């Protein structure tokens, strides 16, 4: 579906492609979803299709369909890679993978969401085109105080090194070579992470999802995955759609 959308983008305006993608998603929900008419809360998807809507959500926000802030050459390159690579790599391009490193346990994949951006975490984002290591506010403060150079903080030094080693393993095997970025809280290049995560917490709804428990609000007017799914369910069960 992503490759068809990219193909249509070559000859159609961006908004027209997005509307076509939305229509196809609504039709799929109506055909394979289980629901009662005019009751969004009754909508259920089978396990085989459960992840499909969120991939469409990230596809709509991706550089493949949103050409703003990209040159025509960059857009052509991104689309070429999507058409050329295999399914696994293409899925990473559409919905990047986010790994978390902390003192609470071994590295683990976490939700591509603002709620995953915590001050005591290091995040590794793999978008296929970029490999980004993001250090939370607390981690960055400890580095500035040179805790990692103290002999009794060996575990902190190992925590800092772990995502770097994992990123190097990916860089060795991937072609074309992704851009490697090392950044931290409130640095300019953290925008590469903030532009990819689901904006469940924004400047408009700071307390959405429990801001007191952590997370980093994103300054954007984009709707979140939760709002997207709510509207999708309403349209899928509607008699008029």
FENHU-V605165 format. One record per pair of residues at least 4 apart in sequence whose ideal C-beta (glycine too) atoms are under 7 Angstrom apart, sorted by sequence separation. I is the first residue (numbers start at 1). J is the second residue. D is the distance in Angstrom with one decimal. If there is no record, write none. Layout:
i->{I	I}
j->{J	J}
d->{D	D}
This chain:
i->{1	2	3	4	5	8	12	14	15	16	17	18	19	20	21	22	23	24	25	26	27	28	29	35	45	51	52	53	54	55	56	57	58	62	70	72	73	74	75	76	77	78	79	80	81	85	86	87	88	89	90	91	92	111	135	136	137	138	139	140	141	153	154	155	156	157	158	161	162	163	164	165	166	167	168	169	170	174	183	186	190	191	193	201	207	211	223	224	225	226	227	228	229	230	231	232	233	234	9	12	45	59	60	61	70	85	92	111	126	135	142	143	148	185	201	206	223	36	59	101	110	117	147	171	183	209	235	35	63	100	116	125	171	183	201	9	35	67	82	99	100	135	148	181	200	201	8	35	99	124	125	147	148	171	200	33	34	99	100	201	33	82	98	122	123	181	206	5	8	33	63	81	97	98	122	148	122	167	32	64	98	122	142	201	203	63	64	121	202	5	96	100	120	201	202	203	32	95	119	122	201	202	64	98	102	118	119	120	202	102	119	120	199	101	100	101	197	199	1	100	199	99	194	200	98	99	199	198	200	98	198	25	96	97	96	133	25	96	133	62	92	93	133	21	59	93	58	92	131	58	122	21	55	89	124	131	55	131	122	18	124	124	126	140	140	18	131	17	130	137	129	130	131	132	133	134	135	136	128	129	134	135	14	78	130	132	14	5	107	9	103	134	2	6	101	134	5	132	101	132	2	101	130	125	127	123	125	6	6	6	3	2	3	117	114	112	113	114	112	113	114	115	112	114	115	113	114	2	2	115	118	117	115	117	96	115	114	114	114	114	61	57	54	57	53	53	43	40	43	40	43	40	39	38	37	38	35	38	35	37	29	33	30	25	29	26	26	26}
j->{5	6	7	8	9	12	16	18	19	20	21	22	23	24	25	26	27	28	29	30	31	32	33	39	49	55	56	57	58	59	60	61	62	66	74	76	77	78	79	80	81	82	83	84	85	89	90	91	92	93	94	95	96	115	139	140	141	142	143	144	145	157	158	159	160	161	162	165	166	167	168	169	170	171	172	173	174	178	187	190	194	195	197	205	211	215	227	228	229	230	231	232	233	234	235	236	237	238	14	17	50	64	65	66	75	90	97	116	131	140	147	148	153	190	206	211	228	42	65	107	116	123	153	177	189	215	241	42	70	107	123	132	178	190	208	17	43	75	90	107	108	143	156	189	208	209	17	44	108	133	134	156	157	180	209	43	44	109	110	211	44	93	109	133	134	192	217	17	20	45	75	93	109	110	134	160	135	180	46	78	112	136	156	215	217	78	79	136	217	21	112	116	136	217	218	219	49	112	136	139	218	219	82	116	120	136	137	138	220	121	138	139	218	121	121	122	218	220	24	123	222	123	218	224	123	124	224	224	226	125	225	53	125	126	126	163	56	127	164	94	126	127	167	56	94	128	94	128	167	95	159	60	94	128	163	170	95	171	163	60	166	167	170	184	185	65	178	65	178	185	178	179	180	181	182	183	184	185	178	179	184	185	65	129	181	183	67	59	162	65	159	190	59	64	159	193	65	192	162	193	64	163	192	193	196	193	196	79	82	83	82	82	83	197	197	196	197	198	197	198	199	200	198	200	201	200	201	90	94	209	214	215	214	216	196	215	215	216	217	218	222	225	225	228	229	232	233	233	236	234	237	237	237	237	237	238	236	239	237	239	232	236	236	232	236	235	236	241}
d->{6.3	6.4	6.4	6.4	6.4	5.2	4.6	6.5	6.3	6.4	6.3	6.4	6.5	6.5	6.4	6.3	6.3	6.4	6.5	6.4	6.2	6.0	4.6	6.6	4.7	6.2	6.6	6.4	6.6	6.2	6.5	7.0	6.1	6.6	4.3	6.2	6.4	6.3	6.3	6.1	6.6	6.6	6.5	5.9	5.8	3.8	6.8	6.3	6.9	6.7	6.5	6.3	6.2	6.7	4.3	6.8	6.4	6.5	6.6	6.6	6.5	6.4	6.4	6.4	6.6	6.4	6.4	6.0	6.5	6.1	6.5	6.7	6.9	6.3	6.5	7.0	5.7	6.0	4.6	6.8	6.1	5.8	6.5	6.8	4.7	6.1	4.2	6.8	6.2	6.6	6.5	6.2	6.3	6.6	6.4	6.1	6.4	6.3	6.8	5.4	5.1	6.9	6.2	6.3	5.0	5.3	6.0	5.3	5.9	4.9	4.4	6.2	6.2	6.8	6.7	5.2	5.5	4.3	6.7	5.1	4.3	6.8	4.9	6.6	4.2	6.9	4.7	4.9	5.7	6.7	6.9	4.3	6.9	4.9	5.4	5.1	4.2	5.0	5.7	5.4	5.7	7.0	5.3	5.3	6.0	6.0	5.2	6.8	6.9	5.6	6.8	5.6	4.5	6.5	5.3	5.6	4.5	5.7	4.4	6.1	6.6	5.7	6.7	6.6	4.4	6.1	5.5	5.8	6.6	5.4	7.0	6.9	6.4	5.4	7.0	5.6	5.3	6.6	6.6	5.9	5.0	6.9	6.6	4.9	5.6	5.1	5.8	4.9	5.6	5.5	6.3	6.5	5.8	4.5	5.4	5.0	5.5	6.5	4.2	5.8	6.9	6.9	5.9	6.2	6.1	5.7	4.1	4.7	5.8	4.9	4.0	6.5	4.6	6.8	5.3	4.2	6.9	5.1	6.9	6.0	5.4	6.9	5.1	4.6	6.0	4.3	5.2	5.7	6.2	5.5	4.6	6.6	5.8	4.6	5.9	5.0	5.2	4.1	6.7	6.0	6.2	6.9	6.2	6.6	5.1	4.6	5.5	4.7	4.9	4.4	6.7	6.5	5.7	5.9	4.4	6.0	5.6	6.6	5.4	6.0	6.2	6.2	6.5	4.0	5.3	6.5	4.9	6.1	5.5	4.0	5.6	4.9	5.2	4.3	5.0	5.7	4.1	5.7	6.5	6.7	6.8	6.8	6.3	7.0	6.1	6.6	6.5	6.9	6.4	6.3	6.7	6.0	5.4	5.4	6.0	5.1	6.4	5.3	5.4	5.7	6.8	5.2	5.7	5.4	6.4	6.8	6.6	4.8	6.0	6.7	6.5	6.3	5.6	7.0	5.2	6.5	5.6	6.8	5.5	4.5	6.0	6.1	5.9	5.4	6.7	5.4	4.4	6.8	5.9	5.8	4.5	6.1	6.9	3.9	5.3	4.2	5.0	5.5	6.6	5.6	6.7	5.3	5.9	5.1	6.3	6.1	4.4	4.0	6.1	4.9	5.9	5.5	6.0	5.9	6.0	6.8	6.6	6.7	4.8	6.1	6.4	5.8	5.3	6.8	3.8	5.1	5.8	5.9}
